[in-house]
Amino acid sequence: MTSLIHNQITDLVVKIRKVRTDDKLIELLDLLKSTGDNNGDGSTISLLKELRNELSKIDPISVTDYMEWTIIQAARVYIHRIMEHKRLLVA
């Protein structure tokens, strides 16, 4: 992973962890998805995959706020759905 992508992923993880509602989470991830859709170079899938991997590495014991853990889990599910939808569009 290049340092630019790593920094983007780190920033996104921090933003996701600060979100406190599903609506704000979806807004953030939809913005990421639509930005990638406009690029059209397939980099969005790679970014989403890396983001989901980083979110999966978060230890639930290290998350003290229940809502934060709920949002992290919701983000992983929503990212998976975005990726599946993009794969269906390509196929």
HELIX and SHEET records of a PDB file:
HELIX    1   1 SER A    3  LYS A   18  1                                  16    
HELIX    2   2 ASP A   22  ASN A   39  1                                  18    
HELIX    3   3 SER A   43  SER A   56  1                                  14    
HELIX    4   4 PRO A   60  SER A   62  5                                   3    
HELIX    5   5 TYR A   66  VAL A   90  1                                  25    
END                                                                             
